[in-house]
Amino acid sequence: MDFFTSMDISASALAAERTRMNLISSNLANVNSTRTAEGGPYRRKDAVFTATPVKEGNSFGAALSRANQARSVQVTQINEDQRPPRLQYEPGHPDADANGYVAYPNVNVVEEMADMITASRSYEANITATNAAKSMALKTLDLLR
């Protein structure tokens, strides 16, 4: 795998994790949103990641990459959680139904925080991989001097 391919793979993972962090932020920001443009409470959103083959040329590095089956990551879909909303008894709330229950989003703050920590760690790991590839490339250039 050549330098640019490794950077492309890490960059794709960084972009995917950034999307995931944005969705988590949106979920946390809307934890109490009882109205949306579509109607009803906000629905939790989650990213679906897919491994995609790395596009390479006919170089020796490309042949090695195909042997190792290098893959990049892409966000292929953003799903809305289909779990039912959380019902809370608040008869004075403007969005309460006839029985006095308000439908709140199906967002679990603890789950979102755990997902945020996981996304943050994945982002850090990809930054480390990028820095390692950069360091190896610089050491190679030093050897050639």
C-alpha positions as CSV (number, residue, x, y, z in Angstrom):
1,M,0.0,0.0,0.0
2,D,1.5,3.3,-1.0
3,F,1.5,6.5,1.1
4,F,-1.5,8.2,-0.7
5,T,-3.7,5.1,-0.4
6,S,-3.1,4.8,3.3
7,M,-3.9,8.5,3.7
8,D,-7.1,8.1,1.6
9,I,-8.2,5.2,3.8
10,S,-7.7,7.2,6.9
11,A,-9.3,10.3,5.4
12,S,-12.4,8.3,4.5
13,A,-12.6,7.0,8.1
14,L,-12.2,10.5,9.5
15,A,-15.0,11.8,7.3
16,A,-17.3,8.9,8.3
17,E,-16.6,9.5,12.0
18,R,-17.2,13.2,11.6
19,T,-20.6,12.4,10.1
20,R,-21.3,10.0,13.0
21,M,-20.4,12.7,15.5
22,N,-22.7,15.2,13.7
23,L,-25.6,12.8,14.0
24,I,-24.8,12.2,17.7
25,S,-24.8,15.9,18.3
26,S,-28.1,16.3,16.5
27,N,-29.6,13.5,18.5
28,L,-28.5,15.1,21.8
29,A,-29.6,18.5,20.7
30,N,-33.1,17.2,20.0
31,V,-33.6,15.0,23.1
32,N,-36.6,17.1,24.0
33,S,-38.0,18.0,20.6
34,T,-41.6,17.0,20.5
35,R,-42.4,18.6,17.1
36,T,-40.6,18.2,13.7
37,A,-41.5,19.3,10.2
38,E,-42.5,15.7,9.4
39,G,-44.8,15.7,12.4
40,G,-44.4,14.0,15.8
41,P,-41.3,13.8,17.9
42,Y,-37.7,13.8,16.6
43,R,-36.4,10.4,15.7
44,R,-32.8,9.3,16.6
45,K,-30.5,9.0,13.6
46,D,-27.6,6.7,13.1
47,A,-25.0,6.3,10.3
48,V,-24.4,3.0,8.4
49,F,-20.8,2.4,7.5
50,T,-19.8,0.3,4.5
51,A,-16.3,-0.9,3.6
52,T,-15.6,-0.1,-0.1
53,P,-12.6,-1.3,-2.1
54,V,-9.8,1.1,-2.6
55,K,-9.4,2.3,-6.2
56,E,-5.8,2.0,-7.3
57,G,-3.8,1.9,-10.5
58,N,-1.5,-0.8,-11.8
59,S,1.5,-0.1,-9.6
60,F,3.4,-2.6,-7.4
61,G,1.7,-0.9,-4.4
62,A,-1.7,-1.5,-6.0
63,A,-1.0,-5.2,-6.4
64,L,0.1,-5.4,-2.8
65,S,-3.1,-3.6,-1.7
66,R,-5.3,-6.0,-3.7
67,A,-3.5,-8.8,-2.0
68,N,-4.3,-7.3,1.4
69,Q,-7.9,-6.3,0.3
70,A,-7.5,-2.7,1.6
71,R,-10.8,-1.1,2.2
72,S,-12.0,2.5,2.8
73,V,-15.1,3.4,4.7
74,Q,-18.1,5.3,3.6
75,V,-21.4,6.4,5.1
76,T,-23.9,4.7,2.8
77,Q,-27.1,5.4,4.7
78,I,-28.5,7.4,7.6
79,N,-31.2,5.5,9.4
80,E,-33.9,6.8,11.6
81,D,-34.4,4.7,14.7
82,Q,-37.8,2.9,14.6
83,R,-38.2,2.4,18.3
84,P,-41.4,4.0,19.7
85,P,-41.2,7.4,21.3
86,R,-40.9,7.8,25.0
87,L,-44.3,8.7,26.5
88,Q,-44.4,11.0,29.5
89,Y,-47.5,12.2,31.4
90,E,-47.7,16.0,31.1
91,P,-51.3,17.0,30.7
92,G,-50.4,20.8,30.5
93,H,-47.9,20.4,27.7
94,P,-49.1,21.8,24.3
95,D,-48.2,18.5,22.5
96,A,-50.0,16.3,25.0
97,D,-52.5,13.8,23.6
98,A,-56.1,13.3,24.8
99,N,-54.8,11.2,27.7
100,G,-52.2,13.8,28.8
101,Y,-49.1,11.9,27.4
102,V,-46.4,13.7,25.5
103,A,-44.4,11.7,22.9
104,Y,-40.7,12.5,23.4
105,P,-37.9,11.4,21.1
106,N,-36.5,7.9,21.4
107,V,-33.0,9.3,22.3
108,N,-31.2,7.7,25.2
109,V,-28.6,10.2,26.4
110,V,-26.3,7.5,27.9
111,E,-26.3,5.5,24.7
112,E,-25.5,8.7,22.7
113,M,-22.6,9.6,25.1
114,A,-21.2,6.0,24.7
115,D,-21.5,6.3,20.9
116,M,-19.7,9.7,21.1
117,I,-16.8,8.3,23.1
118,T,-16.5,5.4,20.5
119,A,-16.6,7.8,17.6
120,S,-14.0,10.1,19.3
121,R,-11.7,7.1,19.9
122,S,-12.1,5.9,16.3
123,Y,-11.3,9.5,15.1
124,E,-8.2,9.6,17.3
125,A,-7.0,6.2,16.0
126,N,-7.3,7.3,12.4
127,I,-5.4,10.5,13.2
128,T,-2.7,8.3,14.8
129,A,-2.6,6.1,11.6
130,T,-2.3,9.2,9.4
131,N,0.5,10.5,11.6
132,A,2.3,7.2,11.4
133,A,2.1,7.1,7.6
134,K,3.3,10.6,7.4
135,S,6.2,9.8,9.7
136,M,7.2,6.7,7.7
137,A,7.1,8.8,4.5
138,L,9.3,11.5,6.1
139,K,11.8,8.8,7.3
140,T,11.9,7.3,3.8
141,L,12.7,10.8,2.4
142,D,15.5,11.2,5.0
143,L,17.0,7.9,4.0
144,L,17.1,9.0,0.4
145,R,19.1,12.1,1.2
